Amino acid sequence: MTPTMPLFLLLLGLIEARATFDQRMAAAMAAGLCKTRPTDLVFIIDSSRSVRPSEFEQVKVFLTNVINGLNVGHNTTRVGVVNYASGVKNEVSLKTHRTKSALVRAVSKIEPLSTGTMTGLAIQFALNVAFSEAEGARAKSPDVSKVAIIVTDGRPQDNVKEVAQRARDAGIEIFAIGVGRVDMTTLKQMASEPLDDHVDYVESYSVIEKLTKKFQEAFCVSDLCATGDHDCQQVCISTPGSYKCACKDGFTLMDDGRTCSACGNAAIDTVFVIDGSKSVRPENFELVKKWINQIIDKLDVSDRNAHVGLVQYSSTVRTEFPLGRYNNKKDLKEAVKKMDYMERGTMTGMALRHTVDSVFNIAQGARPGVQKVAIVFTDGRSQDYIGDAAKKAKELGLKMYAVGVGNALESELKQIASEPITEHYFYTADFKAMSQIAKKLQINICNGENPCECDTLVKFQKKVEDALQALNKKLESMSKRIALLENKIV
């Protein structure tokens, strides 16, 4: 890429720089923008012998972080904690503490029981005791939510299906978090519907803290425009529990309901570089494909404007389809849906080299003089070195976006991302939250000083070409007439 490229083919920029979720949440809480609806919340935590002391400490950190995001009080959110193994212990009742600091101190003092895993017994205890009015629960009311968050790492030694159903029938919303070698069938038997929203899995206790965001979002009812947690390009208008987007004068709201345009989209070559390693898991790989298609929906896919390519990698690298093969969204999205999961290692460096050297190659469909964009997705640590390939990509003018999920390393993502890092690096702990990242990736090209100048130049160039063609036709006609006159004179 050279700095002399035409004005209407300049750099792609992400429309809005985003603060991290934690910063927005902290700002919202500080400004009183985020409030939890009245809730009786009980944590049910497994401290059986399979949970090491250090791991139990990580569970307590998770509880503390969730509590810190709540609006704790007698008339707002009351919190209880049930600790279980072979037996059950009511560590914190809903009536005991009315402040966050007191709750956090109480959580810090909880010790593991280190015996068996009687999860069904713990749910029964929560239903009969922890959620009773005697222990501080409020009377059943549509204005007060009843929520249980169960954290476990093993297979229960008793039945959970029936007792969990009784708890749900009593109006308790159950979230089930599984760790490590947990039995997924059991988690689904415990959790409320829809299961996609109420069942979570993490590979180890060391990453359970990353689920904090999900539960802070679940309990926080905020002014989404004020907190910045929206995807409007220009103007956000608050509505009860939601928002709608609008545009500044002179701009038009696009069909996606989020972006604004004062001119046509310019040409862009975009390549998705997707991690298909075994740690992703088949069900999550399907979510990744949906995420890709969410972003494609925002592009002006056509022969002239956006071209899209797709690369998948694991221990090897495979070009699923090259740039320019599909020139409409329907065919493009169908091709993404048909991508087969590779399920092996994580050679991110190799994938970056392949993308730079082969996919963004004119012989493979890349267009000269067109902005090049790579969106790299991974869920873990690369098994090879990425530094040189990432550096080369950016030196050649590629705009690099790095998207990480779960165990992805922040240092590697930032190494891949273009400057400014905050606008090109995204992370979420949960595959189910990837759709939020898709909303924030606003891809549109126009000159920053005059957003219509690119379109104006194209139209002007077309008019000049048409005028020249008309002039040539007139010259040809005049030449024929002159030739006829010359013949008559002779």
N, C-alpha and C positions, 0 to 999 in steps of 0.2 A: 504494500500500500504506500502511495506517495502523497505528500501534502498538496500536490497539484491536481488532485482528482476533482471532477466537476462539482459545482456548488450543491447540486441537487442530489449528490451521493455521499454526503458527509456522515459523520460518526453517529452510531446508535447510542442513545443514552437511556438509562433507566429513568422513568419520568419523575419519580419522587424518591429521595433518600429517606430510608426508614430508620427510626431508632429501634433498638432491640425491644422485644416484648416486655422484658423485665423492666426496662426503663419506662416504657409507656405505662405499665401497670403501677409502678411505684409513683409515677407522676399523677396517675388517676386517683390512687388512694390518698395521696397527699392533698390533692385538690378537692377531694370529696366527690369525684366523678364516678367512682366505682363503688357500688354498694351491693352487698349480698342480701338476697331476699331472706326473710326469717326462716331459719333452717335449724333442725335438730340433727347434728352430724355426729356419727359414732364411727371411729376407726376400730376395726377388728384385726389385730395383728398376730401373726403366727410367730411364736418364739420357741418352736420345737427344737430338738437337739440338732437338726440339720442346719439350723440358722446359727452361724458362728457369732461370737460376741461382737466382732468388728462389723459384721453384716447387720446385726441388730441395731448397732449405732447408726448405720446408714439409713435404716428405716426411720429411726427417730429424727434424723435430719430432714427426711422427706416430710414427715408429719409437721415438723416445725415450720418448714417453708410454706406448706399449704395453709397452716394456721395464720401465718404472717400476712397472707393475702386475703384473709377473711375480715368481715366487719363484726367482730366479736362483741357480744353484749347480751343482757337479759332479754331484750326485745328484738334482737337481731339473730345472730348465730350462736348457738350453744354447742359446745364440743365435749364429747366423751371418748374414752379409750378403753377398749376391752382387749386384754392380753390373754392368749391361750396357747396351750400345748396339750398335755393329757387332761388337764383341768382348765378352768377359766377364772380369770381374776379381773374384777372391775377396777381398773387403775384410776380412771378419772370419770366421774359421773357428770351428767349434763347440768347438774345443779351446783357443782363445786366451784368452778372458776368463771369469773365474768370479765377478765382482761386477758389480752394476749400474753403479756409477760408472765402472768401466773400460770397459764396453760403451758407455756414453753418450759417453765421451771419444772412443772409436774411431769411433762413428757421426758425431760432429761434424766429424771430419777427412776424411770421404769427399768426393771431388770428382766432379762430373759428367763423363762421357766425351764427350758431345756429338757423337755420330756417328749411325749408323743405328739400326734397331730389330730386332735378331735375338732375339726372345723365345724361339723354339724352341731356339736354341743355348743360351740361358741356362738353360732347364729341363733340357736334356741335361747341362749342366755341373753343375747342382745334384744331379741323379740320380747321376752318375758320380763327382763329386768332393766337393761340399759335404756330401752325406749319406753319405760313406764313413767307415769306421772310422779311416782314416789321418788324416782331418781332424777327428776327435773325435766322430763319431756313434756311438751305442751300437748293439750288435747287435740285430737285429730281435727284438722281444719284445712280448707283449700288454700289458706293464706300462709301455712307453715309447711315447709318441705321436711320429709324424714329421709335421711340419706345414710347409708352404711358403705364404708370403703374397706374391703377385705384385702389384706396383703398376705400371700402364702407362697411357699416354695416347694410344696410336696403334694403327695396324694393323701387325702383324708383317710383316717382309720375308721370313720363312721359315715353314715349316709347324709348327704347334703341336699339332695334334690327336693325332697318333700318339705323339709324345714325351710329351705330357701323360698319355696313357693308360698308357704304360709306367711313368711315375712313380707314378700311382695304383695300378697293379697291384703295384708294389713296396711298397705300404703307406703312401705319402705322401699325406696329406690336403692338398688344394690349395684355398686361398682366392684368388679373383681380384678385384682392385679396379681398376675402370676410371675414368678421369678425362677430362672434356671430350669430344672427338670420337673417343673410343675405339670400336673395332669390337666391338659386343656379342656377335656370333656367336663371335668368337674367345675372349672371356671365358668363355662357356658351354662351349666346347670344352676349355678348360684346367681348369675348376673341378670339384671333387668333387660328388657328389650328396649331399643334395638341393640343386639349384641355388639355391633361394630362400635357403638358409643360407650358400652359399659364393660367390655373385656379388654384388658391391656396385658401385654407380655414384655418383659425385659430379660435379657440374657443373664444378668447378674445384679446383685444388690448395688454394685458400684455405679450403676447407671439409673437406678430407680428415681434418683433426685430429678432426672430430666422430665419425669411425668408431672412435676410440679405445675408446669405451664398449663397442662390440660385441665387440672382441677381448679386452678385460679380462674381460668376462662369459664369453666362450668358454673362457678359460684358468683362470678362478677357480672353484674348488670350495669353497664356503663353507657355514657354518651360516646358512642363510637367515633363521632366526628371530632369531639373534644380530645379524646385520647389518641387520635391518629390511627386507630385500628380499623382503617377502611381502605378501599382501593380506588377511590375517586381520583382522577388525574388532576382536576382543577378545583371544583367546588363540592363540598360535602354538606348535605342538608339532613339534620337529625330528624328521625321519626321514632315513635315509641318502640324501643327495643331493636331498632334497625336504623337505616339511613338510605338516602337516595343521592345520586350524583347529578350535577349540573355543570354548565360550562360558562366561562366568561364571555362578555360581549364579543361578537365576531367569530366565535367558535361554535361548532356543532357537536352535539353528543352523538357518539357512534352507536352502532347497533348493539355493542356489548354492554351499553348502559353505564360505562365507566370512563372511557377515554374520550377526548375531545380532538377535533381536527379542524384546521383552517386550510388544509391543502391535502393533496393525495399522498399516500405512502410511497416512499422511494424504494428502490431495489435493495434487497438484503439476502445474503446467503446464510442460513442458520442451520447448525448441526447440533443435534442432541447426542451427548456421549454418556451412555447409560451403564451403570454398574449392574452386571447380571450375576454376581458371585453368590455362593450358596447361603451366605448370611442374610441375604435379602429375603429369602423364602418365597414360594410360589404365590401365596395370597397377597403379599406386599408388592410383588412384581406387577400384579394386575393393577394395583393402585398407582404404581409408577407410570404405567401405560395410560391410565386415565389422566394423570397429571400432565403428561406430554400433550395429550389431545386438548386439554384445557388451554395450554399456551398456544397451540396451533389455531384454536378458535379465534385468538386475538390477532393473528397475522393476516395480511392481505395476500393470500396465496394465489399466484397467477403466473403466467409466462413472464410478465414484465416486472412484477414486484417481488414478493417473498418466495424463495426456493428453500426447501427443507430437506436435510439429510439425517440419517439415523445410524448411529454406531453403538453396538453393544460389546461389552468386554467382561472377561473374567480372567482365566489363565491365558486366554488368547483374545484376539480382537476380531470382530466381524462387522463389516458394513452391511447393515440391514437393507438400506437402499440409499443410492447416491443423491446428490443435489440435482434438482430438476426433473427427476423421474416422474413425479406427480405434480400437476399444475392446478389442482383443485382440492379443497379441504376434505371432501367426501372420500376420495381415493386415498388421500394421505392418511386420514384417520383410520381407515380400514387396514392399511398396511401396518400401522402401529399396533393395532389390535392383534394382528396375526404374528407379531414377533414372538418367537419361542425363547423361553428362559434357558440360559446357558448353565447356570448353577455350578460354578467351580471357584477359582481363586480371584484375586483382586489386583490386576496389573494395570493400575491407573496410568503410570508413566508410559507404558507401551501404548495404551489407548490414545494418550495425548499425542505421541509421536505419529501414530497412524493417522490421526485426524488432521494434523498439520501437514504431513508430507503427502498423504494420499487422497483424503476426502476433499480438502480444500485445494484441489489440483484441477487446473483447467481441463485436463484430459478426462477427469471424472465428473465434470459438470459444473465446477465452480466458474463464476463469471469474473473476467478482469474488470477492475475499477469499481467493484461492488463491495460494500461493507460486509465483513465476515464476522459472524458471531458464533461462539461455541457455548453451549449450556451443559456443564459437566455435573452429573449426579453420582454420588457414592454414599455407601452406608458404613464404611469402615476404613481401616488403615491400609494404605497401598503396600503391596508386597515388593514393589520396586521403586526406584528413585524417580520423583516427578519434577524435581527442580529445573533441570536443563530443558525438558520439553515444555514446561509451563513458561519459562523465560523466553524460549524461542517463539512460542505462539504469540506472546504479547509484543515481542520485537518486530514480528512480521505484520503487526497491526490488527490482530484478532482481538475482538472484544470478548473477554472470558468471564462467564458467570459460573460460580461454584455453589452447588447445592448439596448440603449434607443432612443425613438422617441418622438417628440412633448413635452408633459408635463411631461415626465419622470424626476425624481429627480436625479441630479448628485450625491448627497450624498448617495442615496440608490444604485445606480449603482456601485459606488466605493466600497461600503460595500460588494457587491456581488463579484466583480472582484478579481482575484488572483493577487499576486505581480509578477512583477512590474505593478502597476495599469495602466500606460500609454499604456501597450501592451495588456491589457485585458478588457479595457473599451472603448466603442464607443458610440457616440451620433450624431443624425442628427435631424433637426427640421421637416423635411419633409419625409413622407413615400416614396415618389417617389425617394428619394436619398438613400434608403436602399441598392440599388445595389452597390453603392460605398463602403459600409461597407463589403458586401460580397466579393468584390474584394480584400479587405485588410486582410481578414481572410484566411491566408495560412496555411493549416493544413497538416503537414508531420512530420514523426518521424524518427530520426536517431541519433546515438551518435554524440555529438558535436565535439569531438576530431578527430574521424575517421568515416566519414559518411558511409563508406562501411563496417565497422567492423561488424555491425549488420547482413548484408546480408552474409558476409563471414562466420560468425559463424553458421548461419542457413545452408548454403551449406555444411560446414564441418560436422555438426551434421548429415545431410542427408547421406553424404558419409560414415560416420562411421556406421550408421544404416544398409546401404546396404552391407557394408563389413562384418558386424557381421552376417547378414542373409545368405550371401554366405558361410561364415565359418561354420555356423551351418549345412547347407546342406551338406558340405563336411564331417563334423564329423559324421552326420547320415549315409552317404554312407560308410565311413570307418568302423563304428560300425557294419553295416550289413555284410561287407566283413569278419571282424574278427569273427563274429558269425558263418558264413558259414565255415571258416577254422577250428574253434573249433569243429564243428559238424563232419567234415571229419576226424579229428584226433581221435575223440572218436570212 
